[in-house]
Amino acid sequence: MDIPLDVEVFCSDGSCGRSTAVIVNPVSREITHVVVATQEMLHSEYLVPVELIEGGETDSILLSCRRNTLATMEPFHKVKFVRLSDLEEGDRPPAKIPEAHLSYAWLWPYITAEGGYGAYVNVEQIPHNELAVYRGAHVEAVDGRIGQIDEFIINPQNDHITHLVLREGHLWGQKDIMVPVSAIERVEPDVVYLKLNKDAIENLPTMPIKRWWK
């Protein structure tokens, strides 16, 4: 079953949003959740358990729940206060909020009672020891960068990843390559490392590109 990223998501009673990321257990190579951004004005995002995915195609995902049920699920973002002095190099979050990493949105600057500066920020609620992987995350061969993630393919019986779909090349020479999970060395935020070199990846099966990057 495909789990494509940045595609329309349908509940049983109609369109409900778009897929923005998947949550992956990097040890078991299991996808546990898909992140769905709703069509509301504020585009709320929710953690949807992968068990609720009824089907996935190249351009859509179908959930087995209704839209009002989606709105009751765990939100992907929560507002937290972060002291700027606690931030690590590269704008990573402090150890005080290990369950999440800093998102792109700084909401409101604030001066603390101690005289330091802080801010209320949106942080992603990622389950412990898991990672959020977005479409377009880089893929590294043992001899350098080879492309970007387009989607994942899972075994629907156990939700384990069987392949990642790698988008390789430039605009007019792009192709999608099916990379087996056995070729994955490790998964990190924004990067998937493979055990194969570029020549070996070039010899893997390809699939037609059915949608353009946005």
TORKERO-969975 format. One record per residue (C-alpha): residue in three letters; y, z, x negated. Coordinates in steps of 0.25 Angstrom, whole numbers, padded with zeros to 4 digits, always signed. Each point is the difference from the previous one (the first is absolute). Example, Ala and Ser with C-alpha at 12.3 -4.5 7.8 and 13.67 -1.06 7.14 Angstrom:
ala-0018+0031-0049
ser+0014-0002-0006
REM end
This chain:
met+0000+0000+0000
asp+0014-0004-0005
ile+0011+0010-0001
pro+0012-0009-0003
leu+0014+0006-0003
asp+0013-0003+0006
val-0006-0006+0012
glu+0002+0002+0015
val-0009+0012+0006
phe-0005+0000+0014
cys-0004+0012+0008
ser-0009-0001+0012
asp+0012-0002+0009
gly+0008-0009-0008
ser+0008-0002-0013
cys+0004+0013-0007
gly+0006-0003-0014
arg-0004-0005-0014
ser-0009+0005-0011
thr+0008+0004-0012
ala-0010+0007-0009
val-0014+0005-0001
ile-0004+0014-0005
val-0012-0001-0010
asn-0009+0011-0006
pro+0000-0005-0015
val-0013+0007-0003
ser-0009-0005+0012
arg+0008-0013+0001
glu+0001+0003+0015
ile+0012-0004+0009
thr+0003+0013+0009
his+0012-0005+0007
val+0009-0011+0003
val+0015+0002+0001
val+0006-0006+0013
ala+0015-0002+0002
thr+0003+0000+0014
gln+0010-0010+0007
glu+0009+0012+0004
met+0015-0001-0004
leu-0002+0010-0012
his-0014-0007-0003
ser-0008+0013-0001
glu-0012-0001-0009
tyr-0014+0007+0004
leu-0013+0003-0008
val-0010-0007+0008
pro-0015+0004-0003
val-0008-0012-0004
glu-0010+0003+0010
leu+0009-0004+0011
ile+0001-0014-0006
glu-0008-0009+0010
gly+0002-0013-0008
gly+0008-0007-0011
glu+0003-0014-0002
thr+0009-0007-0010
asp+0013+0001+0009
ser-0003+0013+0008
ile-0007+0013+0002
leu-0005+0005+0013
leu-0001+0015+0003
ser-0009+0007+0011
cys+0011+0009+0004
arg+0012-0001+0010
arg+0015-0001-0005
asn+0003+0014+0006
thr-0012+0006-0008
leu+0006-0007-0013
ala+0013+0008+0002
thr-0008+0013-0001
met-0006-0002-0013
glu+0004+0006-0013
pro+0013-0006-0005
phe+0000-0007-0014
his+0014+0005-0003
lys+0006+0014+0001
val+0014+0005-0004
lys-0001+0010-0011
phe+0011+0007-0009
val-0001-0004-0015
arg+0009+0006-0011
leu+0004-0011-0010
ser-0003+0010-0011
asp-0014+0000+0004
leu-0002-0015+0000
glu-0008-0006-0011
glu+0003-0012-0009
gly-0001-0013+0009
asp+0004+0007+0013
arg-0014+0006+0002
pro+0000+0012+0009
pro-0001+0014-0005
ala-0014+0008-0001
lys+0005+0008+0012
ile-0004-0012+0009
pro-0013-0005-0006
glu-0005-0006+0013
ala+0011-0011+0001
his+0008-0008-0009
leu+0015-0004+0001
ser+0003-0012+0009
tyr+0012-0009-0001
ala+0009+0007+0009
trp+0010+0011-0004
leu+0005+0006+0013
trp+0011+0010-0003
pro+0006+0006-0013
tyr+0001+0015+0000
ile+0006+0011-0009
thr-0010+0012-0001
ala+0005+0014+0000
glu-0003+0001-0015
gly+0009-0011-0003
gly-0010-0011-0002
tyr-0001-0013+0007
gly-0011-0004+0009
ala-0003-0010+0011
tyr-0008-0001+0013
val-0010-0011-0002
asn-0011-0008+0007
val-0013+0003-0007
glu-0013-0007+0003
gln-0011+0009+0005
ile-0012-0005-0008
pro-0013+0009+0001
his-0004+0008-0012
asn-0006-0008-0011
glu+0002-0014+0007
leu+0010-0011-0003
ala+0009-0009+0009
val-0002-0015-0004
tyr+0009-0010+0005
arg-0001-0016+0001
gly+0006-0005-0013
ala-0005+0011-0009
his-0003-0005-0014
val-0014-0004-0005
glu-0003+0002-0014
ala-0011-0007-0008
val-0005+0006-0013
asp+0009-0011-0007
gly+0013+0001+0009
arg+0005-0001+0014
ile-0007-0010+0008
gly+0006+0000+0014
gln+0003+0009+0012
ile-0008+0006+0012
asp+0000-0008+0013
glu-0010+0008+0008
phe-0013+0008-0001
ile-0014-0002+0006
ile-0009+0011+0004
asn-0014+0003+0005
pro+0003+0005+0015
gln-0012+0009-0001
asn+0005+0009-0011
asp+0015-0004-0002
his-0003-0003-0014
ile+0008-0011-0007
thr-0009-0012-0003
his+0010-0009-0006
leu+0015-0001-0002
val+0007-0013+0002
leu+0008-0004-0012
arg+0012-0009+0002
glu+0002-0008-0013
gly+0010-0010-0006
his+0013-0005+0004
leu+0006-0005+0013
trp-0006-0014-0001
gly-0013+0003-0007
gln-0004+0013+0007
lys-0014+0003+0004
asp-0008+0012+0005
ile-0011+0005-0008
met-0011+0010+0005
val-0002+0011-0010
pro-0012+0009+0003
val+0002+0015+0000
ser-0010+0001-0012
ala+0011-0007-0009
ile+0011+0011+0003
glu+0002+0009-0012
arg+0009+0010+0007
val+0011+0000+0011
glu+0014+0006-0003
pro+0013+0000+0009
asp+0005-0014+0000
val-0011-0005-0010
val-0015-0004+0001
tyr-0007-0001-0014
leu-0012-0009-0001
lys-0011+0000-0010
leu+0000-0016-0001
asn+0009-0009-0009
lys+0008-0011+0006
asp-0011-0011-0004
ala-0010+0008+0008
ile+0009+0002+0012
glu+0003-0015+0000
asn-0015-0002+0003
leu-0001+0009+0012
pro-0001-0006+0014
thr+0013-0004+0006
met+0004-0001+0015
pro+0011-0009+0007
ile+0014+0006+0001
lys+0003+0002+0015
arg+0013+0007-0001
trp+0013+0000-0009
trp+0006+0011-0007
lys+0012+0006+0007
REM end
